[in-house]
Amino acid sequence: MSVSSSAFSTDSPAWHAAVQFHGHACPGLALGCRMALAAVRALLLDDSFLTREDAPFSRNLSPDEELVCVTETDACCADAVQALLGCTLGKGNLLLKPRGKTAMSFYHRPTQKAVRVLWQADIHSPAGRDMPRTEKMACFLSGPEKTLLAVCEIPFAPPSRALISRSLACTKCGEMTAEYAVRLRDGKPFCPDCRPDPSRIL
């Protein structure tokens, strides 16, 4: 395990990897990088992705579902977690819990430890709004963690592992729909978009 004392810089291989994945550099991506790094360090995991040229692309922290992230926002910061930590929607170890908060919970299955990382710097304050974009990104990438983030240990209660569901043909459109999403009407399966609405709630 490698645990260094430095944070990101705009020259960091990890930052460049996140930017390449996301499509552009922005403050939201920068704060996501810091949240990801804070989680890795709080869980005492290998943070060598910060400096190794190949590490951001190897997804060595979570080749499967070893590390799970539950993000409370679908903003830019979530892409940093996908790019750097190997938590992805398709693999089943990145889940969205929409709460409108810049917060993420991380569960490490091998050690059965978990932390929640909350971004607490006020980016909408007058000082934050007036700060130039490049300066804001640099601040988020390398500023003192205690002024940017709140990191706390939480109970280890991760979501279940990803399941492979069988599919059923929707009675109306005929498209194959995962069993967990199907709704029955008169015993017939309907996809969520075709299901007749029986509630009649006005």
C-alpha positions in Angstrom: 0.0 0.0 0.0 1.2 3.5 -0.8 0.0 6.4 1.2 1.5 9.8 0.2 0.9 13.1 1.8 0.4 15.2 -1.3 -2.9 16.0 -3.0 -3.6 16.6 -6.7 -2.0 19.2 -8.9 -3.0 20.2 -12.4 0.0 18.2 -13.6 -1.1 15.0 -11.9 -1.5 12.0 -14.1 -4.7 11.2 -12.2 -6.1 14.7 -12.9 -5.4 14.3 -16.6 -7.0 10.9 -16.6 -10.2 12.3 -15.0 -10.3 15.2 -17.5 -9.9 12.8 -20.4 -12.7 10.7 -19.1 -15.0 13.6 -18.3 -14.3 15.6 -21.5 -13.1 18.9 -19.9 -11.5 20.3 -16.8 -14.0 22.0 -14.4 -14.3 22.8 -10.7 -16.9 20.0 -10.2 -14.5 17.4 -11.5 -11.7 18.8 -9.3 -13.8 18.4 -6.1 -14.7 14.9 -7.2 -11.1 14.0 -7.4 -10.5 15.3 -3.9 -13.5 13.3 -2.6 -12.2 10.2 -4.3 -8.7 10.7 -2.8 -10.1 11.4 0.7 -12.1 8.2 0.6 -9.1 6.1 -0.5 -7.0 7.5 2.2 -9.6 7.2 4.9 -10.0 3.5 4.0 -6.2 3.1 3.9 -6.2 2.0 0.3 -3.5 2.3 -2.3 -3.3 5.9 -3.5 -0.5 5.5 -6.0 -3.0 6.3 -8.8 -2.2 9.9 -7.8 1.3 9.8 -9.4 1.6 6.7 -11.5 1.1 7.2 -15.2 -0.6 3.9 -15.7 -2.6 3.6 -12.5 -5.6 5.8 -13.5 -6.3 3.5 -16.4 -5.7 0.1 -14.6 -8.7 0.5 -12.2 -6.6 -1.4 -9.7 -8.6 -0.4 -6.7 -11.8 -2.1 -7.9 -11.5 -4.5 -10.9 -14.9 -5.9 -9.9 -17.0 -4.7 -6.9 -14.4 -4.5 -4.2 -15.0 -0.8 -3.7 -18.6 0.5 -4.0 -19.6 4.1 -4.2 -23.1 5.5 -3.5 -23.2 9.0 -4.8 -25.8 11.5 -3.6 -25.3 13.6 -6.7 -25.1 13.0 -10.5 -22.9 16.1 -11.0 -19.4 16.3 -12.5 -17.8 14.9 -9.4 -19.2 11.5 -10.0 -17.1 11.1 -13.1 -14.0 11.5 -11.1 -14.9 8.4 -9.1 -15.5 6.4 -12.3 -12.3 7.6 -13.8 -10.0 7.0 -10.8 -11.5 4.4 -8.6 -13.0 1.9 -11.0 -16.5 2.4 -9.6 -18.9 2.3 -12.6 -22.6 2.1 -13.3 -22.3 -0.8 -15.6 -20.2 -2.9 -13.2 -22.7 -2.3 -10.5 -20.4 -0.6 -8.0 -21.5 3.0 -8.6 -25.1 3.7 -7.5 -27.0 6.9 -7.5 -29.0 7.9 -4.4 -30.3 11.3 -5.5 -30.3 13.6 -2.5 -29.0 16.8 -4.1 -26.0 16.8 -1.8 -22.3 16.8 -2.8 -21.7 13.6 -0.8 -20.6 10.1 -1.5 -20.4 6.9 0.6 -17.7 4.4 -0.1 -17.8 0.7 1.0 -14.7 -1.5 0.8 -15.8 -5.1 0.8 -12.4 -6.8 1.6 -11.9 -4.8 4.8 -15.6 -4.2 5.6 -15.0 -0.5 6.2 -17.0 2.4 5.0 -16.7 6.2 4.9 -18.9 9.1 3.8 -17.3 12.1 2.2 -19.2 15.4 2.2 -18.0 18.5 0.3 -18.4 21.3 2.8 -16.6 24.3 1.1 -19.2 26.9 0.0 -18.6 27.2 -3.7 -21.5 29.6 -4.0 -20.2 32.2 -1.6 -19.3 35.6 -3.0 -15.6 34.7 -2.7 -16.2 31.4 -4.4 -18.3 32.9 -7.2 -15.7 35.6 -7.9 -12.7 33.2 -7.9 -11.3 32.6 -11.5 -12.1 29.1 -12.8 -8.5 27.9 -13.0 -7.8 29.2 -9.5 -10.9 27.5 -8.1 -9.8 24.1 -9.7 -6.3 24.5 -8.2 -7.8 25.2 -4.8 -10.1 22.2 -4.9 -7.3 19.9 -6.1 -4.6 21.0 -3.6 -6.3 23.0 -0.8 -6.4 21.7 2.9 -8.7 18.8 3.2 -10.2 19.9 6.5 -11.5 23.1 4.9 -12.9 21.4 1.9 -14.3 18.1 3.1 -15.9 16.3 6.0 -14.9 12.6 6.2 -16.6 10.3 8.7 -16.7 6.5 9.2 -20.1 5.0 8.7 -21.5 1.5 9.3 -20.5 -1.1 6.7 -23.8 -1.7 5.0 -23.1 -1.8 1.3 -25.7 -2.3 -1.4 -26.1 -5.9 -2.5 -23.8 -7.1 -5.3 -25.1 -6.6 -8.9 -27.6 -9.2 -9.9 -28.3 -10.5 -13.4 -32.0 -10.5 -14.0 -33.9 -12.4 -16.6 -36.0 -10.3 -19.0 -39.7 -10.5 -20.0 -41.4 -9.1 -23.1 -43.6 -6.2 -22.5 -47.2 -6.9 -23.3 -47.6 -3.6 -25.1 -44.3 -2.7 -26.9 -42.8 -6.2 -26.9 -39.4 -4.9 -25.8 -37.5 -7.2 -23.4 -37.5 -5.7 -19.9 -35.5 -6.7 -16.8 -37.7 -8.7 -14.5 -37.1 -6.3 -11.6 -38.6 -3.4 -13.6 -41.6 -5.2 -14.9 -45.0 -4.3 -13.5 -48.0 -6.7 -13.7 -51.4 -5.7 -14.9 -54.1 -8.4 -15.0 -51.2 -10.9 -14.7 -49.4 -9.6 -17.8 -46.0 -7.9 -17.7 -45.6 -4.3 -18.7 -42.4 -2.2 -18.9 -42.5 1.0 -16.8 -43.3 3.2 -19.8 -46.2 1.1 -21.0 -47.8 0.1 -17.7 -51.4 1.3 -17.4 -51.8 3.7 -14.5 -54.5 2.3 -12.2 -54.2 4.9 -9.5 -56.5 7.6 -10.9 -55.1 9.9 -8.3 -55.8 13.5 -9.3 
